[in-house]
Amino acid sequence: MQNPLQITFHDMDHNEGIEAMIREKFEKVRTVSPDVTKCHVVLEKLSKHHQKANMACVRLDLKVSHFEDIVVTEKCLEDAASLKSAVLKAFKQGLDLAHEHKKRRLGHERLTLGEFPAAEPVETGD
C-alpha cells in the first residue's frame, strides 16, 4: 500500500516553492525506486532564540519495502536558498541509498535462483 507524501514544517513559515520542489523530487524517487512505500520530509527550525543565522534541519524518512528505513538529515540555515540546497542534498543521498539497496536486492535474487557456484569437493585425510 502506497502512503502519500508527508511534508511537515516545525516552527517555520510554510514555503510553497520548497514544498513544490519536495513533491517533484519525491516523484523522481518513485520512478527510480517504485518499492518506496512512505516518504516523510520534516523541515524544522533548530534555534529559536537567535536574531540572525537561525539553524534549520531537513530530515528525509523513506520506507522501502523489504529493507530498513532510510533516514537522511541535513542541517542548514533557515533562509530559503539554504533550505532548498539541504532538501536537494537529502534527496540525493536518499536516492543513492535506495539505488544501492535495489542493486543489492537484484544481486541477491540472482544468487537465489540457483546460480550458486559449484562447491569443490572436500578431501578427508582417511
MOPAC internal coordinates of N, CA, C and O (Angstrom, degrees):
PM7 1SCF
backbone

  N    0.0000 0     0.00 0     0.00 0    0    0    0
  C    1.4542 1     0.00 0     0.00 0    1    0    0
  C    1.5215 1   109.61 1     0.00 0    2    1    0
  O    1.2310 1   120.52 1   -47.98 1    3    2    1
  N    1.2864 1   116.61 1   132.02 1    3    2    1
  C    1.4597 1   122.83 1  -176.84 1    5    3    2
  C    1.5272 1   109.84 1   -91.37 1    6    5    3
  O    1.2310 1   119.84 1   -61.37 1    7    6    5
  N    1.3133 1   117.92 1   118.63 1    7    6    5
  C    1.4532 1   122.03 1   174.82 1    9    7    6
  C    1.5173 1   108.56 1   -86.29 1   10    9    7
  O    1.2310 1   119.91 1   -32.04 1   11   10    9
  N    1.3185 1   117.78 1   147.96 1   11   10    9
  C    1.4658 1   119.31 1   179.87 1   13   11   10
  C    1.5269 1   111.38 1   -71.88 1   14   13   11
  O    1.2310 1   121.64 1   -15.29 1   15   14   13
  N    1.2886 1   114.46 1   164.71 1   15   14   13
  C    1.4569 1   122.00 1   175.47 1   17   15   14
  C    1.5249 1   108.97 1   -68.44 1   18   17   15
  O    1.2310 1   120.36 1   -44.64 1   19   18   17
  N    1.3169 1   116.91 1   135.36 1   19   18   17
  C    1.4559 1   122.02 1   176.43 1   21   19   18
  C    1.5247 1   108.40 1  -116.69 1   22   21   19
  O    1.2310 1   121.20 1   -49.80 1   23   22   21
  N    1.3317 1   115.31 1   130.20 1   23   22   21
  C    1.4653 1   121.18 1   177.35 1   25   23   22
  C    1.5202 1   106.68 1  -124.98 1   26   25   23
  O    1.2310 1   120.61 1   -55.70 1   27   26   25
  N    1.3383 1   116.44 1   124.30 1   27   26   25
  C    1.4541 1   120.96 1  -177.43 1   29   27   26
  C    1.5152 1   109.84 1  -125.34 1   30   29   27
  O    1.2310 1   120.88 1   -48.63 1   31   30   29
  N    1.3320 1   115.93 1   131.37 1   31   30   29
  C    1.4613 1   122.66 1   174.52 1   33   31   30
  C    1.5295 1   107.25 1  -108.13 1   34   33   31
  O    1.2310 1   119.84 1   -61.66 1   35   34   33
  N    1.3478 1   117.92 1   118.34 1   35   34   33
  C    1.4610 1   122.83 1   177.69 1   37   35   34
  C    1.5167 1   109.32 1  -105.34 1   38   37   35
  O    1.2310 1   120.41 1   -59.27 1   39   38   37
  N    1.3209 1   116.82 1   120.73 1   39   38   37
  C    1.4631 1   123.17 1   177.45 1   41   39   38
  C    1.5256 1   112.79 1    56.00 1   42   41   39
  O    1.2310 1   120.38 1  -150.41 1   43   42   41
  N    1.3201 1   116.87 1    29.59 1   43   42   41
  C    1.4677 1   121.65 1   179.92 1   45   43   42
  C    1.5241 1   108.63 1  -134.46 1   46   45   43
  O    1.2310 1   121.19 1   -23.59 1   47   46   45
  N    1.3222 1   115.33 1   156.41 1   47   46   45
  C    1.4584 1   120.26 1   174.10 1   49   47   46
  C    1.5225 1   109.17 1   -73.90 1   50   49   47
  O    1.2310 1   121.02 1   -38.48 1   51   50   49
  N    1.3216 1   115.65 1   141.52 1   51   50   49
  C    1.4698 1   121.09 1   178.20 1   53   51   50
  C    1.5202 1   108.94 1   -68.29 1   54   53   51
  O    1.2310 1   120.15 1   -45.14 1   55   54   53
  N    1.3369 1   117.32 1   134.86 1   55   54   53
  C    1.4524 1   122.26 1  -178.09 1   57   55   54
  C    1.5265 1   108.46 1  -124.55 1   58   57   55
  O    1.2310 1   120.64 1   -66.49 1   59   58   57
  N    1.3236 1   116.38 1   113.51 1   59   58   57
  C    1.4695 1   121.61 1  -177.62 1   61   59   58
  C    1.5313 1   112.31 1   -64.41 1   62   61   59
  O    1.2310 1   120.04 1   142.73 1   63   62   61
  N    1.3287 1   117.53 1   -37.27 1   63   62   61
  C    1.4614 1   120.62 1  -179.32 1   65   63   62
  C    1.5207 1   112.19 1   -64.14 1   66   65   63
  O    1.2310 1   120.87 1   136.67 1   67   66   65
  N    1.3212 1   115.94 1   -43.33 1   67   66   65
  C    1.4653 1   119.90 1   178.65 1   69   67   66
  C    1.5189 1   110.28 1   -67.61 1   70   69   67
  O    1.2310 1   120.38 1   139.39 1   71   70   69
  N    1.3208 1   116.88 1   -40.61 1   71   70   69
  C    1.4682 1   119.86 1   178.81 1   73   71   70
  C    1.5291 1   111.45 1   -62.37 1   74   73   71
  O    1.2310 1   120.15 1   138.45 1   75   74   73
  N    1.3287 1   117.32 1   -41.55 1   75   74   73
  C    1.4668 1   120.84 1   177.81 1   77   75   74
  C    1.5246 1   111.03 1   -63.46 1   78   77   75
  O    1.2310 1   120.29 1   140.04 1   79   78   77
  N    1.3324 1   117.05 1   -39.96 1   79   78   77
  C    1.4565 1   120.42 1   178.56 1   81   79   78
  C    1.5348 1   110.77 1   -65.73 1   82   81   79
  O    1.2310 1   119.95 1   140.64 1   83   82   81
  N    1.3302 1   117.70 1   -39.36 1   83   82   81
  C    1.4589 1   121.34 1   178.07 1   85   83   82
  C    1.5271 1   110.22 1   -62.96 1   86   85   83
  O    1.2310 1   120.15 1   136.51 1   87   86   85
  N    1.3310 1   117.31 1   -43.49 1   87   86   85
  C    1.4723 1   120.62 1   178.76 1   89   87   86
  C    1.5382 1   110.99 1   -62.13 1   90   89   87
  O    1.2310 1   120.52 1   139.40 1   91   90   89
  N    1.3246 1   116.61 1   -40.60 1   91   90   89
  C    1.4688 1   121.13 1   178.61 1   93   91   90
  C    1.5324 1   110.98 1   -63.55 1   94   93   91
  O    1.2310 1   120.71 1   135.30 1   95   94   93
  N    1.3289 1   116.25 1   -44.70 1   95   94   93
  C    1.4642 1   120.44 1   179.67 1   97   95   94
  C    1.5333 1   111.05 1   -66.66 1   98   97   95
  O    1.2310 1   120.05 1   144.37 1   99   98   97
  N    1.3337 1   117.51 1   -35.63 1   99   98   97
  C    1.4574 1   120.32 1   178.17 1  101   99   98
  C    1.5283 1   111.03 1   -64.69 1  102  101   99
  O    1.2310 1   120.09 1   141.06 1  103  102  101
  N    1.3151 1   117.43 1   -38.94 1  103  102  101
  C    1.4734 1   120.17 1   177.12 1  105  103  102
  C    1.5276 1   110.50 1   -62.82 1  106  105  103
  O    1.2310 1   120.43 1   142.69 1  107  106  105
  N    1.3214 1   116.78 1   -37.31 1  107  106  105
  C    1.4705 1   120.15 1   177.26 1  109  107  106
  C    1.5269 1   109.95 1   -65.48 1  110  109  107
  O    1.2310 1   120.31 1   139.15 1  111  110  109
  N    1.3265 1   117.01 1   -40.85 1  111  110  109
  C    1.4646 1   120.53 1   178.15 1  113  111  110
  C    1.5224 1   109.90 1   -61.43 1  114  113  111
  O    1.2310 1   120.42 1   138.19 1  115  114  113
  N    1.3233 1   116.80 1   -41.81 1  115  114  113
  C    1.4736 1   119.74 1  -179.21 1  117  115  114
  C    1.5136 1   112.18 1   -66.91 1  118  117  115
  O    1.2310 1   119.22 1   147.16 1  119  118  117
  N    1.3253 1   119.09 1   -32.84 1  119  118  117
  C    1.4606 1   120.11 1   178.37 1  121  119  118
  C    1.5244 1   111.15 1   -73.58 1  122  121  119
  O    1.2310 1   120.32 1   142.07 1  123  122  121
  N    1.3302 1   117.00 1   -37.93 1  123  122  121
  C    1.4605 1   120.75 1  -179.74 1  125  123  122
  C    1.5228 1   110.90 1   -74.40 1  126  125  123
  O    1.2310 1   120.19 1   137.93 1  127  126  125
  N    1.3104 1   117.24 1   -42.07 1  127  126  125
  C    1.4627 1   122.07 1  -176.28 1  129  127  126
  C    1.5292 1   109.11 1  -131.46 1  130  129  127
  O    1.2310 1   119.53 1   -92.32 1  131  130  129
  N    1.3446 1   118.49 1    87.68 1  131  130  129
  C    1.4616 1   120.55 1  -176.45 1  133  131  130
  C    1.5291 1   113.83 1   -69.97 1  134  133  131
  O    1.2310 1   119.30 1   170.53 1  135  134  133
  N    1.3285 1   118.95 1    -9.47 1  135  134  133
  C    1.4545 1   120.17 1   179.07 1  137  135  134
  C    1.5250 1   113.23 1   -87.22 1  138  137  135
  O    1.2310 1   120.08 1  -168.80 1  139  138  137
  N    1.3429 1   117.44 1    11.20 1  139  138  137
  C    1.4610 1   121.55 1   171.94 1  141  139  138
  C    1.5232 1   107.06 1   -76.15 1  142  141  139
  O    1.2310 1   120.93 1   -57.92 1  143  142  141
  N    1.3395 1   115.82 1   122.08 1  143  142  141
  C    1.4627 1   119.72 1  -175.68 1  145  143  142
  C    1.5198 1   112.99 1  -103.81 1  146  145  143
  O    1.2310 1   119.85 1   164.83 1  147  146  145
  N    1.3343 1   117.89 1   -15.17 1  147  146  145
  C    1.4551 1   120.02 1  -178.35 1  149  147  146
  C    1.5145 1   109.65 1  -152.69 1  150  149  147
  O    1.2310 1   120.57 1   -37.26 1  151  150  149
  N    1.3220 1   116.51 1   142.74 1  151  150  149
  C    1.4562 1   122.13 1   175.45 1  153  151  150
  C    1.5218 1   108.13 1  -141.08 1  154  153  151
  O    1.2310 1   121.03 1   -55.06 1  155  154  153
  N    1.3293 1   115.64 1   124.94 1  155  154  153
  C    1.4591 1   121.20 1   177.92 1  157  155  154
  C    1.5163 1   107.59 1  -130.32 1  158  157  155
  O    1.2310 1   120.67 1   -57.10 1  159  158  157
  N    1.3236 1   116.32 1   122.90 1  159  158  157
  C    1.4614 1   122.17 1   179.23 1  161  159  158
  C    1.5202 1   107.44 1  -113.20 1  162  161  159
  O    1.2310 1   120.91 1   -54.97 1  163  162  161
  N    1.3324 1   115.86 1   125.03 1  163  162  161
  C    1.4649 1   121.50 1   179.91 1  165  163  162
  C    1.5197 1   108.12 1  -117.04 1  166  165  163
  O    1.2310 1   120.65 1   -55.01 1  167  166  165
  N    1.3207 1   116.36 1   124.99 1  167  166  165
  C    1.4634 1   122.44 1   174.45 1  169  167  166
  C    1.5264 1   105.71 1  -111.25 1  170  169  167
  O    1.2310 1   120.85 1   -61.08 1  171  170  169
  N    1.3286 1   115.98 1   118.92 1  171  170  169
  C    1.4552 1   120.10 1  -170.20 1  173  171  170
  C    1.5144 1   110.89 1  -132.75 1  174  173  171
  O    1.2310 1   121.32 1   -43.17 1  175  174  173
  N    1.3199 1   115.08 1   136.83 1  175  174  173
  C    1.4541 1   121.09 1   175.37 1  177  175  174
  C    1.5254 1   108.01 1   -82.60 1  178  177  175
  O    1.2310 1   120.37 1   -55.01 1  179  178  177
  N    1.3297 1   116.89 1   124.99 1  179  178  177
  C    1.4641 1   120.65 1  -176.52 1  181  179  178
  C    1.5182 1   113.05 1   -89.75 1  182  181  179
  O    1.2310 1   120.23 1   137.41 1  183  182  181
  N    1.3051 1   117.17 1   -42.59 1  183  182  181
  C    1.4639 1   120.77 1  -177.14 1  185  183  182
  C    1.5194 1   108.39 1  -108.63 1  186  185  183
  O    1.2310 1   120.71 1   -60.44 1  187  186  185
  N    1.3131 1   116.25 1   119.56 1  187  186  185
  C    1.4652 1   120.39 1  -173.30 1  189  187  186
  C    1.5257 1   113.52 1   -99.43 1  190  189  187
  O    1.2310 1   119.70 1   162.51 1  191  190  189
  N    1.3147 1   118.19 1   -17.49 1  191  190  189
  C    1.4526 1   119.55 1  -171.02 1  193  191  190
  C    1.5194 1   114.10 1  -108.37 1  194  193  191
  O    1.2310 1   119.43 1  -177.40 1  195  194  193
  N    1.2990 1   118.70 1     2.60 1  195  194  193
  C    1.4589 1   120.41 1   178.83 1  197  195  194
  C    1.5244 1   109.90 1   -81.46 1  198  197  195
  O    1.2310 1   120.65 1   -30.52 1  199  198  197
  N    1.3089 1   116.36 1   149.48 1  199  198  197
  C    1.4461 1   119.94 1   178.89 1  201  199  198
  C    1.5211 1   110.87 1   -88.72 1  202  201  199
  O    1.2310 1   119.72 1   151.21 1  203  202  201
  N    1.3325 1   118.13 1   -28.79 1  203  202  201
  C    1.4520 1   121.64 1   174.28 1  205  203  202
  C    1.5166 1   108.57 1  -137.80 1  206  205  203
  O    1.2310 1   121.61 1   -16.25 1  207  206  205
  N    1.2945 1   114.52 1   163.75 1  207  206  205
  C    1.4596 1   123.01 1   177.14 1  209  207  206
  C    1.5263 1   112.30 1    56.67 1  210  209  207
  O    1.2310 1   120.89 1  -134.26 1  211  210  209
  N    1.3258 1   115.91 1    45.74 1  211  210  209
  C    1.4594 1   119.45 1   174.52 1  213  211  210
  C    1.5147 1   109.41 1   -67.44 1  214  213  211
  O    1.2310 1   120.74 1   -43.31 1  215  214  213
  N    1.3165 1   116.19 1   136.69 1  215  214  213
  C    1.4584 1   122.04 1  -179.36 1  217  215  214
  C    1.5278 1   109.74 1   -89.06 1  218  217  215
  O    1.2310 1   121.41 1   -31.31 1  219  218  217
  N    1.3174 1   114.90 1   148.69 1  219  218  217
  C    1.4611 1   121.86 1   177.57 1  221  219  218
  C    1.5220 1   108.18 1  -134.62 1  222  221  219
  O    1.2310 1   121.35 1   -14.07 1  223  222  221
  N    1.3116 1   115.03 1   165.93 1  223  222  221
  C    1.4564 1   121.53 1  -178.42 1  225  223  222
  C    1.5294 1   108.27 1  -136.14 1  226  225  223
  O    1.2310 1   120.86 1   -44.37 1  227  226  225
  N    1.3190 1   115.96 1   135.63 1  227  226  225
  C    1.4633 1   122.07 1   174.53 1  229  227  226
  C    1.5215 1   106.37 1  -112.65 1  230  229  227
  O    1.2310 1   120.62 1   -57.55 1  231  230  229
  N    1.3414 1   116.43 1   122.45 1  231  230  229
  C    1.4603 1   120.73 1   178.60 1  233  231  230
  C    1.5252 1   109.03 1  -120.02 1  234  233  231
  O    1.2310 1   121.05 1   -51.29 1  235  234  233
  N    1.3145 1   115.59 1   128.71 1  235  234  233
  C    1.4567 1   122.95 1   179.36 1  237  235  234
  C    1.5215 1   107.87 1  -113.27 1  238  237  235
  O    1.2310 1   120.35 1   -60.00 1  239  238  237
  N    1.3301 1   116.94 1   120.00 1  239  238  237
  C    1.4600 1   123.02 1   176.99 1  241  239  238
  C    1.5194 1   108.18 1  -112.70 1  242  241  239
  O    1.2310 1   120.45 1   -63.51 1  243  242  241
  N    1.3145 1   116.75 1   116.49 1  243  242  241
  C    1.4615 1   122.26 1   177.24 1  245  243  242
  C    1.5216 1   108.75 1  -115.03 1  246  245  243
  O    1.2310 1   120.50 1   -47.40 1  247  246  245
  N    1.3168 1   116.65 1   132.60 1  247  246  245
  C    1.4607 1   121.55 1   174.19 1  249  247  246
  C    1.5167 1   107.33 1  -108.03 1  250  249  247
  O    1.2310 1   120.92 1   -61.27 1  251  250  249
  N    1.3336 1   115.85 1   118.73 1  251  250  249
  C    1.4561 1   122.37 1  -179.81 1  253  251  250
  C    1.5223 1   107.28 1  -110.18 1  254  253  251
  O    1.2310 1   120.38 1   -49.40 1  255  254  253
  N    1.3247 1   116.89 1   130.60 1  255  254  253
  C    1.4586 1   119.37 1  -178.52 1  257  255  254
  C    1.5203 1   110.80 1   -62.94 1  258  257  255
  O    1.2310 1   120.80 1   -40.29 1  259  258  257
  N    1.3141 1   116.07 1   139.71 1  259  258  257
  C    1.4649 1   124.84 1  -179.72 1  261  259  258
  C    1.5257 1   112.33 1    61.99 1  262  261  259
  O    1.2310 1   120.23 1  -148.39 1  263  262  261
  N    1.3345 1   117.17 1    31.61 1  263  262  261
  C    1.4516 1   121.59 1   179.72 1  265  263  262
  C    1.5159 1   108.18 1  -154.70 1  266  265  263
  O    1.2310 1   120.49 1   -20.11 1  267  266  265
  N    1.3158 1   116.67 1   159.89 1  267  266  265
  C    1.4530 1   120.47 1   177.50 1  269  267  266
  C    1.5268 1   110.00 1   -69.87 1  270  269  267
  O    1.2310 1   120.94 1   -19.93 1  271  270  269
  N    1.3158 1   115.80 1   160.07 1  271  270  269
  C    1.4598 1   120.67 1   179.39 1  273  271  270
  C    1.5200 1   110.33 1   -65.63 1  274  273  271
  O    1.2310 1   121.20 1   -34.86 1  275  274  273
  N    1.3275 1   115.31 1   145.14 1  275  274  273
  C    1.4583 1   122.03 1   175.52 1  277  275  274
  C    1.5225 1   106.77 1  -103.38 1  278  277  275
  O    1.2310 1   120.42 1   -59.70 1  279  278  277
  N    1.3253 1   116.80 1   120.30 1  279  278  277
  C    1.4604 1   121.99 1   179.61 1  281  279  278
  C    1.5182 1   107.94 1  -125.39 1  282  281  279
  O    1.2310 1   121.09 1   -57.01 1  283  282  281
  N    1.3260 1   115.53 1   122.99 1  283  282  281
  C    1.4668 1   121.60 1  -179.75 1  285  283  282
  C    1.5275 1   107.52 1  -124.52 1  286  285  283
  O    1.2310 1   120.50 1   -48.35 1  287  286  285
  N    1.3293 1   116.64 1   131.65 1  287  286  285
  C    1.4610 1   121.85 1   179.93 1  289  287  286
  C    1.5198 1   109.11 1  -123.59 1  290  289  287
  O    1.2310 1   121.00 1   -48.02 1  291  290  289
  N    1.3209 1   115.70 1   131.98 1  291  290  289
  C    1.4683 1   122.22 1   176.93 1  293  291  290
  C    1.5270 1   108.65 1  -128.67 1  294  293  291
  O    1.2310 1   120.53 1   -50.13 1  295  294  293
  N    1.3197 1   116.60 1   129.87 1  295  294  293
  C    1.4640 1   121.17 1   175.97 1  297  295  294
  C    1.5151 1   108.88 1   -98.70 1  298  297  295
  O    1.2310 1   121.11 1   -32.81 1  299  298  297
  N    1.3368 1   115.47 1   147.19 1  299  298  297
  C    1.4606 1   120.31 1  -178.22 1  301  299  298
  C    1.5260 1   108.99 1  -159.25 1  302  301  299
  O    1.2310 1   121.01 1     2.73 1  303  302  301
  N    1.3251 1   115.67 1  -177.27 1  303  302  301
  C    1.4585 1   120.97 1   172.12 1  305  303  302
  C    1.5233 1   109.10 1   -81.76 1  306  305  303
  O    1.2310 1   120.62 1   -13.49 1  307  306  305
  N    1.3123 1   116.42 1   166.51 1  307  306  305
  C    1.4584 1   120.55 1  -174.34 1  309  307  306
  C    1.5315 1   113.35 1   -80.56 1  310  309  307
  O    1.2310 1   119.10 1   167.42 1  311  310  309
  N    1.3081 1   119.33 1   -12.58 1  311  310  309
  C    1.4650 1   120.09 1  -177.21 1  313  311  310
  C    1.5364 1   110.86 1   -68.73 1  314  313  311
  O    1.2310 1   120.59 1   -20.20 1  315  314  313
  N    1.3220 1   116.48 1   159.80 1  315  314  313
  C    1.4712 1   122.28 1  -172.41 1  317  315  314
  C    1.5338 1   112.11 1   -62.57 1  318  317  315
  O    1.2310 1   119.82 1   139.80 1  319  318  317
  N    1.3173 1   117.95 1   -40.20 1  319  318  317
  C    1.4669 1   120.52 1  -178.46 1  321  319  318
  C    1.5348 1   111.25 1   -64.02 1  322  321  319
  O    1.2310 1   120.15 1   136.90 1  323  322  321
  N    1.3167 1   117.32 1   -43.10 1  323  322  321
  C    1.4611 1   120.83 1   178.57 1  325  323  322
  C    1.5250 1   111.21 1   -66.58 1  326  325  323
  O    1.2310 1   120.61 1   140.71 1  327  326  325
  N    1.3403 1   116.45 1   -39.29 1  327  326  325
  C    1.4670 1   119.90 1   178.24 1  329  327  326
  C    1.5214 1   111.26 1   -63.41 1  330  329  327
  O    1.2310 1   120.46 1   137.05 1  331  330  329
  N    1.3338 1   116.72 1   -42.95 1  331  330  329
  C    1.4696 1   119.59 1   178.43 1  333  331  330
  C    1.5202 1   110.97 1   -61.73 1  334  333  331
  O    1.2310 1   120.65 1   136.88 1  335  334  333
  N    1.3224 1   116.36 1   -43.12 1  335  334  333
  C    1.4579 1   120.55 1   179.23 1  337  335  334
  C    1.5305 1   110.79 1   -62.49 1  338  337  335
  O    1.2310 1   120.17 1   137.82 1  339  338  337
  N    1.3304 1   117.27 1   -42.18 1  339  338  337
  C    1.4659 1   120.89 1   179.90 1  341  339  338
  C    1.5287 1   111.26 1   -66.74 1  342  341  339
  O    1.2310 1   120.35 1   142.41 1  343  342  341
  N    1.3264 1   116.94 1   -37.59 1  343  342  341
  C    1.4747 1   120.40 1   177.63 1  345  343  342
  C    1.5240 1   109.78 1   -64.26 1  346  345  343
  O    1.2310 1   120.35 1   136.05 1  347  346  345
  N    1.3250 1   116.93 1   -43.95 1  347  346  345
  C    1.4704 1   120.62 1   178.26 1  349  347  346
  C    1.5264 1   111.44 1   -60.72 1  350  349  347
  O    1.2310 1   120.29 1   136.35 1  351  350  349
  N    1.3438 1   117.06 1   -43.65 1  351  350  349
  C    1.4604 1   120.73 1   179.18 1  353  351  350
  C    1.5261 1   111.15 1   -64.03 1  354  353  351
  O    1.2310 1   120.54 1   137.42 1  355  354  353
  N    1.3290 1   116.58 1   -42.58 1  355  354  353
  C    1.4662 1   120.38 1  -179.07 1  357  355  354
  C    1.5226 1   110.77 1   -63.51 1  358  357  355
  O    1.2310 1   119.96 1   135.69 1  359  358  357
  N    1.3263 1   117.69 1   -44.31 1  359  358  357
  C    1.4596 1   120.17 1   179.61 1  361  359  358
  C    1.5288 1   111.34 1   -68.04 1  362  361  359
  O    1.2310 1   119.91 1   145.03 1  363  362  361
  N    1.3353 1   117.78 1   -34.97 1  363  362  361
  C    1.4662 1   119.47 1   177.56 1  365  363  362
  C    1.5187 1   110.27 1   -63.97 1  366  365  363
  O    1.2310 1   120.07 1   134.25 1  367  366  365
  N    1.3321 1   117.46 1   -45.75 1  367  366  365
  C    1.4619 1   120.44 1   178.34 1  369  367  366
  C    1.5325 1   110.74 1   -64.21 1  370  369  367
  O    1.2310 1   120.32 1   138.89 1  371  370  369
  N    1.3344 1   116.99 1   -41.11 1  371  370  369
  C    1.4598 1   120.59 1   178.40 1  373  371  370
  C    1.5175 1   111.89 1   -62.51 1  374  373  371
  O    1.2310 1   120.46 1   137.60 1  375  374  373
  N    1.3428 1   116.72 1   -42.40 1  375  374  373
  C    1.4662 1   120.57 1   177.18 1  377  375  374
  C    1.5188 1   111.59 1   -64.25 1  378  377  375
  O    1.2310 1   120.42 1   138.98 1  379  378  377
  N    1.3263 1   116.80 1   -41.02 1  379  378  377
  C    1.4641 1   120.16 1   178.51 1  381  379  378
  C    1.5299 1   110.84 1   -61.62 1  382  381  379
  O    1.2310 1   120.29 1   136.38 1  383  382  381
  N    1.3275 1   117.05 1   -43.62 1  383  382  381
  C    1.4611 1   120.26 1   179.68 1  385  383  382
  C    1.5272 1   111.63 1   -67.68 1  386  385  383
  O    1.2310 1   119.98 1   140.36 1  387  386  385
  N    1.3364 1   117.64 1   -39.64 1  387  386  385
  C    1.4601 1   120.48 1   178.17 1  389  387  386
  C    1.5281 1   110.49 1   -66.15 1  390  389  387
  O    1.2310 1   120.52 1   141.28 1  391  390  389
  N    1.3362 1   116.60 1   -38.72 1  391  390  389
  C    1.4628 1   120.69 1   178.51 1  393  391  390
  C    1.5263 1   110.61 1   -66.89 1  394  393  391
  O    1.2310 1   120.38 1   139.65 1  395  394  393
  N    1.3257 1   116.88 1   -40.35 1  395  394  393
  C    1.4618 1   121.45 1   177.32 1  397  395  394
  C    1.5391 1   110.31 1   -61.82 1  398  397  395
  O    1.2310 1   120.84 1   137.70 1  399  398  397
  N    1.3216 1   116.00 1   -42.30 1  399  398  397
  C    1.4672 1   120.23 1   177.42 1  401  399  398
  C    1.5193 1   110.87 1   -61.94 1  402  401  399
  O    1.2310 1   120.64 1   138.74 1  403  402  401
  N    1.3243 1   116.38 1   -41.26 1  403  402  401
  C    1.4643 1   120.39 1  -179.26 1  405  403  402
  C    1.5274 1   110.62 1   -64.05 1  406  405  403
  O    1.2310 1   119.95 1   138.02 1  407  406  405
  N    1.3299 1   117.69 1   -41.98 1  407  406  405
  C    1.4631 1   120.82 1   178.15 1  409  407  406
  C    1.5196 1   111.15 1   -64.37 1  410  409  407
  O    1.2310 1   120.66 1   138.12 1  411  410  409
  N    1.3443 1   116.34 1   -41.88 1  411  410  409
  C    1.4608 1   119.84 1   178.97 1  413  411  410
  C    1.5231 1   111.15 1   -63.88 1  414  413  411
  O    1.2310 1   120.78 1   138.46 1  415  414  413
  N    1.3313 1   116.12 1   -41.54 1  415  414  413
  C    1.4596 1   120.04 1  -178.99 1  417  415  414
  C    1.5204 1   111.04 1   -67.19 1  418  417  415
  O    1.2310 1   119.76 1   139.64 1  419  418  417
  N    1.3319 1   118.07 1   -40.36 1  419  418  417
  C    1.4588 1   120.74 1   177.82 1  421  419  418
  C    1.5165 1   110.90 1   -64.86 1  422  421  419
  O    1.2310 1   119.88 1   139.89 1  423  422  421
  N    1.3153 1   117.83 1   -40.11 1  423  422  421
  C    1.4568 1   121.41 1   176.99 1  425  423  422
  C    1.5144 1   111.73 1   -64.10 1  426  425  423
  O    1.2310 1   120.48 1   142.12 1  427  426  425
  N    1.3363 1   116.69 1   -37.88 1  427  426  425
  C    1.4571 1   120.78 1   178.94 1  429  427  426
  C    1.5218 1   110.72 1   -69.03 1  430  429  427
  O    1.2310 1   119.94 1   140.22 1  431  430  429
  N    1.3320 1   117.73 1   -39.78 1  431  430  429
  C    1.4636 1   121.11 1   179.18 1  433  431  430
  C    1.5219 1   110.64 1   -64.28 1  434  433  431
  O    1.2310 1   120.06 1   142.78 1  435  434  433
  N    1.3084 1   117.50 1   -37.22 1  435  434  433
  C    1.4591 1   120.34 1   179.02 1  437  435  434
  C    1.5277 1   110.85 1   -64.19 1  438  437  435
  O    1.2310 1   120.94 1   140.98 1  439  438  437
  N    1.3180 1   115.80 1   -39.02 1  439  438  437
  C    1.4553 1   119.15 1   179.66 1  441  439  438
  C    1.5269 1   112.12 1   -71.15 1  442  441  439
  O    1.2310 1   119.94 1   149.31 1  443  442  441
  N    1.3131 1   117.72 1   -30.69 1  443  442  441
  C    1.4643 1   119.41 1  -178.07 1  445  443  442
  C    1.5157 1   112.39 1   -80.86 1  446  445  443
  O    1.2310 1   119.35 1   173.80 1  447  446  445
  N    1.3106 1   118.85 1    -6.20 1  447  446  445
  C    1.4600 1   120.64 1  -179.35 1  449  447  446
  C    1.5224 1   112.28 1   -89.56 1  450  449  447
  O    1.2310 1   119.51 1  -159.84 1  451  450  449
  N    1.2948 1   118.55 1    20.16 1  451  450  449
  C    1.4540 1   121.72 1   176.29 1  453  451  450
  C    1.5085 1   114.41 1    90.51 1  454  453  451
  O    1.2310 1   119.50 1  -162.57 1  455  454  453
  N    1.2944 1   118.56 1    17.43 1  455  454  453
  C    1.4554 1   121.80 1  -178.82 1  457  455  454
  C    1.5241 1   111.20 1   -99.54 1  458  457  455
  O    1.2310 1   120.24 1  -151.19 1  459  458  457
  N    1.3225 1   117.15 1    28.81 1  459  458  457
  C    1.4532 1   120.00 1   177.79 1  461  459  458
  C    1.5212 1   109.27 1   -70.29 1  462  461  459
  O    1.2310 1   119.72 1   -35.96 1  463  462  461
  N    1.3071 1   118.13 1   144.04 1  463  462  461
  C    1.4659 1   119.34 1   176.57 1  465  463  462
  C    1.5328 1   109.63 1   -67.29 1  466  465  463
  O    1.2310 1   121.58 1   -31.12 1  467  466  465
  N    1.2915 1   114.58 1   148.88 1  467  466  465
  C    1.4681 1   119.65 1  -178.62 1  469  467  466
  C    1.5156 1   109.65 1   -66.33 1  470  469  467
  O    1.2310 1   121.22 1   -44.17 1  471  470  469
  N    1.3196 1   115.28 1   135.83 1  471  470  469
  C    1.4675 1   120.49 1  -179.95 1  473  471  470
  C    1.5175 1   109.59 1   -77.38 1  474  473  471
  O    1.2310 1   120.30 1   -40.39 1  475  474  473
  N    1.3055 1   117.03 1   139.61 1  475  474  473
  C    1.4580 1   121.60 1   178.56 1  477  475  474
  C    1.5209 1   108.31 1   -80.16 1  478  477  475
  O    1.2310 1   120.12 1   -38.50 1  479  478  477
  N    1.3339 1   117.38 1   141.50 1  479  478  477
  C    1.4687 1   118.98 1   179.63 1  481  479  478
  C    1.5241 1   111.04 1   -66.15 1  482  481  479
  O    1.2310 1   121.70 1   -36.72 1  483  482  481
  N    1.2998 1   114.35 1   143.28 1  483  482  481
  C    1.4577 1   120.54 1  -178.96 1  485  483  482
  C    1.5255 1   107.81 1   -97.29 1  486  485  483
  O    1.2310 1   120.40 1   -52.71 1  487  486  485
  N    1.3264 1   116.84 1   127.29 1  487  486  485
  C    1.4673 1   120.20 1   179.90 1  489  487  486
  C    1.5207 1   108.82 1   -92.34 1  490  489  487
  O    1.2310 1   121.67 1   -44.19 1  491  490  489
  N    1.2803 1   114.41 1   135.81 1  491  490  489
  C    1.4663 1   119.07 1   177.44 1  493  491  490
  C    1.5110 1   108.23 1  -103.97 1  494  493  491
  O    1.2310 1   120.07 1   -27.31 1  495  494  493
  N    1.2791 1   117.48 1   152.69 1  495  494  493
  C    1.4601 1   122.35 1  -176.67 1  497  495  494
  C    1.5164 1   112.55 1   -88.93 1  498  497  495
  O    1.2310 1   118.35 1  -124.99 1  499  498  497
  N    1.3550 1   120.75 1    55.01 1  499  498  497
  C    1.4716 1   123.07 1   178.57 1  501  499  498
  C    1.4934 1   111.97 1   -81.55 1  502  501  499
  O    1.2310 1   120.10 1   180.00 1  503  502  501

